[in-house]
Amino acid sequence: MDVQAAVISAPGADFAIDTLTIGEPQADEVLVEIAGVGLCHTDLVFRDGFAPVPFPMVFGHEGAGIVRATGSAVTSVAPGDAVIIGFSSCGHCARCDENLPSYCRSFPALNYAGARPDGSTALAKDGQPVASHFFGQSSFASHALTPARNVVKIDPAGLDLATLGPLACGLQTGAGAVMRSLDCGAGSTIVIFGAGPVGLAGVMAAKIRDCARIIVVEPMASRRDLAVELGATDVLDPGTGDVAEAIRALLPEGVDFGLETSGRDTAIAAGLAALGSRGMLGLVGVPPRPEDMLSVNIAAMITFGHRVIGIIEGDSDQQGFIPELIALHREGRFPFDRLITIFPLAAINEAIAAQHRGECVKAVLIP
């Protein structure tokens, strides 16, 4: 079957729309016709060589659409079902058994290798393989093959299915960081570094959790304004002075929680300096280079019991957390649609540029 896809031919190259062939579902796979797919920073850092992946390759890992075919062993979904496609996990390691599939011991191999575990790819061009199964899906395309374990069946009534894909990564990462990883309680205080999709999802989640102070550090004025509209109590421009001092001016005893979404070492340092006693800082931002290191004041960490944790996918269990976020959205408490701007898949390079310029917060691509 022929499909349209946005293909990357070499590290750092522009995306090019091309016609590829896609195979039949394997026994545990489903074929999904993509209604919309979110454009995530992770797609771009892997495109640019953050970690080695094979080329040519189709990225995309925030897909949503309709199941069109299923493999012989699939019983969880059927053709016609509306689904959101999430990340891959093995389902049987110690972390998966703890209902923490984002820390699956096979996560890198299943999500970053550009192929199925058996080494085969779902996509080809003129008989030559094209790397697929990025996060188990490669959904920058009209159709994607993905393990049935990846998909979350949803009731699309009253929802725009095309806009739901970002719940599969960026939005569940920010919301899950606050609601699951950090588990912020009512009356607690939090500082969030970065008001992109992940950071603003964290703002909405902090409001849901009734945090008393929600401080957002963001250089773009338009995004600071949006953060206030979504629940931030205070916003800071990091270009105007010492961020840690500014946070301490608001909360002299420091914050209970910090969420760092930019991957910048200066933001991490400010977050650590702003933590109060027993404060916890969650790291979700991908750093500019994989070899970047974290420097901490060991004495301060011991004295004040500071905690620093890495967070993948907001500790989400997907089958439970994504429906929870949809329910909150229906209640008007998680209005993530305010972040989304629609682009055709063919305009993916323009969408990347617009997102980089800050003209949109979250691009969603429509095949």
N, C-alpha and C positions, 0 to 999 in steps of 0.2 A: 504494500500500500504506500502511495506517495504522501508525504507530509511537507509542509512548509516549516522551516526552522531558521533561527538566527544562529549562524555558525561563526566560531572564532577559529581562524586558520593558524595563528601563531600568537605567542604571548604579547599582550599589549595592543593587538590589532583591533580595528573596528569590527563590529558585528556585520555580517553580510547575510541577507535573506537568500536561502537556497532551497531547492527541492531535493529531499532525501527520501529514501525508502525506510520503512519501519517494519520490523518483523511481527510475527504472531506472538501473543502472550505465552510465556512459559507457564507451567502448571500453577505456580503461585502468584502470577502476575495479572494485572488488569490493564486494559487499554482505555485511556481517558482522553476524550476530546476536550481540549483546553478552552475554557470560556475566558479566562484572564489569568495573568501571572504577575506577581509583584517583582519589581526590580530591586534587588538587595545589594548592599555594599559587599557582601561576601562573594557574590557572583563576580564583582569587579576585581576584588583583590586576588582571586584565583585566576581570573583572566590575565592579570598583570604579573603573575609569577610568584605570588606569595608562597606557594608550595607547588612542587612539580605535579603537573597533570598532563595527560596526553593531548595532542592536537592533531587534526582538527577536532573540535569539541562543541557540543551544545550544552550551555549552562541553563540556569533557571531552576529554582527550588521552592517557589511559593505558588504552585499551580492550584487552580480550582476548575472543575468542569463536570462533565457527564461521563459515566462509565459506558463504553460502547461494546466491550467484549471482555470476557474473563477466562482465565486458565482453568484447566480441568479440576484443580484442587481448591478453587476459590468458592467459599460459601458465605463470606461476610457481606458481599455486595453483589449486585446483579446489574445487567445492562439497563440503563435508564436512571440509575441512582446518581444523585448529586453528591460530589465529594470534594474535600480539600485534601491536597497531597502534602504530607509532611516528610520528615526525615526518615532515614533508614536505621533500623536496629535489628539485632539478631533474634531477640525474643527468648533467649535461653541462658545468657550469661548471668553472673551474680548481680550486676547492676540492673539488667532487665527484670530479673526476678524480684528486685526491690521496687519495681515500678518507676525506675529512673532510666528510661531508654536512651535519653540524650547522653548518658555516660556509659553507654554500651561499650564493652571492651573491643568490639570490632567497628566502632563508629568511623574512624578514619578510612579503613578499607572499604566499608559499605557506602560511604558518602563522597569520597574524594577520588576514588581510583579511576573513574571514567569508564567503568565496565561492570558487569555482573560479577559475583564471586567466582564464577567459572571462567572468567576472562572474556566472555562474549559481549558484544555490544548490540543494542537494539536498533541502531541506525547505521546506514551505509549510503555512499555516494558512488555510483557507477561500479558497484561491487566491492568497493574498498570501505573498510570500517570507519565510522565516525564515532568518536568517544561519546558515551551516553551515560545514563544513570547517575548524573550529578545529583547528590542527595537522593539517589534512588529514583530520579524522575527526568531530569533534563527537559524542563517544561517551557523553555523559550521556543515553543513550537505549537503547531496546530493540534498535535496529538502527542501523548507520552505513554510509555510503558513503565509501570511501577509495581513493586511488590504490593500485594493486597494489604500487608501489614502497615504500609505507609499511609493508606487512605483512611480518612475519617468521613463516614457517611453522615450527611446533614439533611435537615428539612429546609429547603430553600424558600419556603413560603414567605413572601413579603421582603425578601432580601435580593440584592443584586449579586448573583453568584460570581460574576466576573470580578467583583471587588473583594472577595473573601480570601483569596490566596495569601495575602500578607499575614493572615493569622497563623500560617504554617511556620513562619520563622520570626521575622522582625517584631511583629506585634506580640506574639506569645513570649518572645524573649524578654521584652521590656516589662510586660505585665507579669509574667511568671517570676522575673527577678524580684519584683516587689512583693508579690502575693505568695510565692512559694520559696524561692531561694533565701531571700532575706526575711520573709514572713513578717513584714512590718505590721505592728499592732496599732490599734486606735490610740491617738494621742502622741504617737512617736513623731520624730523629726527625721527628715531625709533631704539630702542634697543630690541632685541629678545633674551630671555633667553631659551636656549635649541635648539639644531639642530636635533631633531628627526623629524618624519613626520609632526607634527603640526607646529613646528618652521620653518622648511624648506618650507612648504607651505606658511607660513607668509613671508619668504624671497622673494619667487617668486611673491607673491602678492604685496609686497612693491616695487619691481622693476616695476611691472605693473603700480603701482600708481606713479612712477617717484619720489620716495623718494630720497632726496639728500644724506643722510647718512643712511646706514642700518648696524647697529652694531649687531653682533651675539656673545653671550657668551656661550661657549660650551667646556667641558673638553676633548672631543675626537678629536685628531688632524685630523683624516680622515674626520670627520663631519665638522670641521672648514674649511677644504679644499673644501668640497662639497658646503658649504654655499657660499664661494667666487665664485665658478663656477656658482652658481645659482643667484648671484646678490649682495651678501653682500659686502659692501665697507670696513668694518673693522671686525676683529674677535679677541676675547679675550679668554684666558684660565683662568677660575676662580681660578685655583690652583696657580697662580703666584703672587697674591696680592689682594689688595682691589679693587673690581670690580667697585664700584661707583666712586672711585678716577680715575680709568683707563678710565671710560666713560667721566668723567669731563675733563680729560686731552685731550680727542679728541674734546669734545664740552663743553667748559667752562660754557656756559649758560644753559647747560642741554638739554635733549632730549624732543621733542614734545610728543612722544608716547613711551610706553613700552608694550611688550607682554611677559607674563610669562607663560611658558608651562610646567615647571617641578614640580610645587607644593611645592617647597622648600621654607621655610621661609627666608633663607638667600638670595635667589634670589629675593624674593618679597621686602625685605628690601633694597637691592641694587637698584632695579628698582625705588622704591620710592625716594631714595636719589639722583638718577640721573635725575629725572624729572625737567624740566624747568618750568617757569611760565605758569600756566594753562595747565600743562602737564597731560596726561591721561595714566593710567596703566591698561591694560586689563589682567584679570586672567582667564586662561583656564586649568592650570595644577591641577590635582587631588592631594590633600595633602596626606601624608602618613596615617593620621588618620582623621576620620570625625569630631573629636572634635577640631582639630587644629584651632587656632585663629590668626587673623591678628592684629599686633600692629602697630600703626601709631603715628607720632608726630603731635598732633592736631594743635599746633601753626603753624607749617610749612605748614600743609594742608590748613589752613585758609589763611595764609599770601600769599601763592603763588597760591591759587586756584587749588590745585592738585585734580584730580579726579581718583577714583578707581572703576572699574566696573567688575562684573562677566560676563562671556561669555559662553553660551551654543551653540554648533553647529554653531558658527560664525554668529549668528542671521540669519541663512539661511531660506529662504522660500522654499527650495528644488526644487519645480517645476520650479522656475525661475533661481536659482543660480547654480544648478548642470549643466544644459545646458550651462550656461554662462562659467563655468569652462571648459567644454568640448570644447566649441568654442575657448577659449584661448589656450587650449592644441593643437588643430588643427592648430592654427596660430604659434605654436612653442613658445608661451609666458608663458605657464604653463606646463613645461616638467616633470610632476610628475612621469612619468614612470622611470625616472632615480633613483628614490628612492626604486623601487620595486624589491624584490627577490622572486621567485616562489618556493613554497614547496608543496608536496602533503598533503592533509588533514591528511593522516595517520601519517605524520611526524610533527604534530602540536607541540608536546613537544620539538622536536629538533629545530623547528622554533622559539619557545619562547626562548630557550637557546641561539640561534644564535643572536637573536635580543638583548637580554640582554648583550651579550658580545660585541655588536657593530659591528658584522660581516655583518649585513644588517640593513638598515634603516627601511624598511617597508616590512614585510612578507605578501605575499598573498597565500592563501591556495586553492588548486585545488582538489575538491572531486574526 
